[in-house]
Amino acid sequence: MLRINVVTIFPQFFEGPLSLSIPAKATAAGSVEYRLVDLRDYAHDRHRTVDDYPFGGGPGMVMKAPPFFEAVEALGARAPIVLLSPRGRTFAQADALRYAAGEELTLLCGHYKDVDQRVADHLATEELSLGDFVLSGGEPAALAVIDAVVRLLPGAMGDHDSAYTDSFYGRGISAPSYTRPAEYRGRGVPPVLLSGNHAQIERWRREEGERRTRERLTPPPEPGAIDPPD
């Protein structure tokens, strides 16, 4: 069984999604256990404060280090301990496979302007991002990581082999998929998929995957200057 710990100021954010679809099936199969930890339980003032003004000044609030350290220590959590952060390395399928093969995964969700850097440097063993954009908090990123991981666990998917034909599983982008009807609003399915020739179909899928992988790796055009919102 994989134990997934999530340290967050919004544990209720996860309650609905983790009770549905594949995350719930993985729980029912006994493949995963979720522990949602409210970071505010490790704040020691009457307001349960987990943030403060940044040293050196500047806008926004910074999440304090002590509640994160105390929460992880109370869990007795072992590596990997992952801080979700825009500064982190981009999360990839190889990470999902590595986590799915382990026994425990702890996800630390930041919020507000930033998290005290001592959490990244001295508590987290990894720092991961979903990409070059900023979310309102680490919760959506943590949920994406959880979903990518638990779908690889036994009992999570009805057709477990399906996971191993996905994009990024030992390959680049997978080929596109089609299903019935064979023609819809004048738009048809590639004829090779209706041919019954499995060798040709496999070749088409490989070539389409390679082509789309190349296209995906092509840098986007340089954007024009964007004025910040008022």
N, C-alpha and C positions, 0 to 999 in steps of 0.2 A: 504493500500500500504506500502511495505517495501522500505525504502530509504537506499541505500548502497553508502557510501562515500569511495573513495579510494584515499589516499594521497601517491603520488609516484613521482619520477623524470622521469618516463617513462609513461605518460598517454596513449601514442599511443600504448603501449603494450596491452592494454585492448580493444581498439576500434574494432578490427576485431573479437576477440572471443565473445564479448558481443553483436555483431550484428548478431550472428549465432545461430541456433539450440535453445535449451531450454532457455538460457539467453535472447534471442531475443523474444521468444514466451511469456515469463513472462512479458516482457516490453509491448508487444502488448496487452496482457490481462489486463494491468493496475495493475499488482500485484507488480511491482518493478520499481524503478527509480534509475538510476546510476548517480553519480556525481563524475567525475574524476578531481582531484585537482593536479595541477603541483606544487610540493614542492618548485621549484625554484622561483615561484611567490612570495614567502615569504622570499627570500634572498635579502639583501638590498645593495649589492655592484654591481658594473657594470658587474662583471663576473657571478653573480647569484650563488655564492658559497654556497654549502650546506654541505661541509665536511671540516675537518681540521686535523692536526696531533694530535695523542693521547698524553695526558699528561702522563709523565713517560717514554716516548719513546716507541719504538717498531715498527714493520712493519705495513703497511697499513694505511688507512685513516678512520676517524670516522665521522659519520653524526652528524651535530650540532643539539642541542636541540631547539634553538629558532624557526627555520622554522616550525618544527612540532607543537610546541605550538601555533604559530600564525595561522597556517593553520586550526587547529582544532577549535580554538576560532572563526575564521572567518566563519566557517561552523555552529557554534553554536551547535556542535555535542554533543549528549548525549550518555551515556553508552548503549551498550558495545562499547568501543574503543579498538581495538585489534592490538597489535604490533605483526607482524609475525617475529619470531625469533627462531633460533635453541635452545635457552635456555628455550623456552616455553613448557608448557604442550602439549601433543599430541592432536591435533584436532580430535574429534570423532563425530559420527552421532548424539549423544545427543546434541552437540553444534549446529549442523546444524538445528536440530528441534527447539532448543531454539531461535536461531536467526530468523528462518522463522516465528516464532510466534510473533516477535517483530515488532517495527515500524521503527527502524533505526539501522544500523550497520556501523561502521567506521573501515576501515582497513588501518593500517600504514605500508608502505613497506620500509624496510631498504635496504641499498646497501653498497658497499665498505666493509671494514673490520668489521665494527660494527656500532651501533647506541649509542649515548650518553645515559648512563644508566638512566639519569634523565627522559628520555622519558618513559622508562619502569616503573620507580618507581612513577612518579608524573603526568603522562598524560594518559597513557594507563590504562585501567581497567582490561585488560587481556593480557597475552602473550602466543601465540600459535605457535606450530611447526607442520610440516607435519610428522616428524619422525627424527630419528637419522642420519641425513645427512645434508650437507650444500649446499644451492643453491647460485647462483650468486647474488640473491636479493630476496626481499619479493614478487615480482610480481607474479611468478608462483604459490607460495603458496596462495596468495590472490585470484588468479583466481580459484584455486581448491576449496577454501572455498566458493566463490561466486556460483560456479556451484553446489556444494553440497547443498547449502541453497535454491537457486531459484527453483531448480527442485521440491521442496516440496510446492511451492506456487500454488494457484489456477490458472489454465489455462496454466501452464508451460508444462505439459505433456498431451498428448492425452489420455492416460490411467492412470489417477492419482492413481488408486489403485495399479498400478505396483510399485510405490515408496514404498509402505508399505509392499511389499513382498521381498524387497531387504535385502542383508546382513546387519547386525547390527541394523535393525529396530526391537528392542525388542527381538533380538535373536543374535546368533553368525553368522557364515558363512551360506549363503543359499545353497541349493542343486544345483548341476550343471543342466544346461538346454540343451535340444536337440531339433532339428527341422528336417524337411524333407531335404534329403531323409533318410529313416530308416536305410539304409546301404550305406556306402560310402567307397570305396577302401578296402573292406573287414572288415570294422569296423562298428559294429552295435550299436544300441541304447539299453540300458538296457530293457529287455523284459517287466518288470513291467510297464513301461511307455506306452506300446502298449496294455496292458491288458484290459483297460477300467474299471478296478476295482479301483474306486476312493479312497477307504479306504486304499488299499495296496499302491497306489501311494503316498498318503499323508504320510503314515508310512515310505516309502522309502525316501521321501524327508526329513522328520524330522531326520531320522537316518543318512542319508548322510551329512546333515548339521552339526549334532553333531560330526560326525567322522572328518569332515574336519576342524571344529573348534578346536577339540583336536589337530589335526596335526599342525594347524597354531600356536597354543600356545606352541608347542614343541620348546625349544631353539635350534637355529642352532648350528652346530659344531663350535668349536673354530677355528677361522682362524689362519693361520700361520703368521709369521712376514712378514709385507709388507714394502718394502723399499719405501721411498717417491720418487716421480718422480724427475728426474734431472732438 
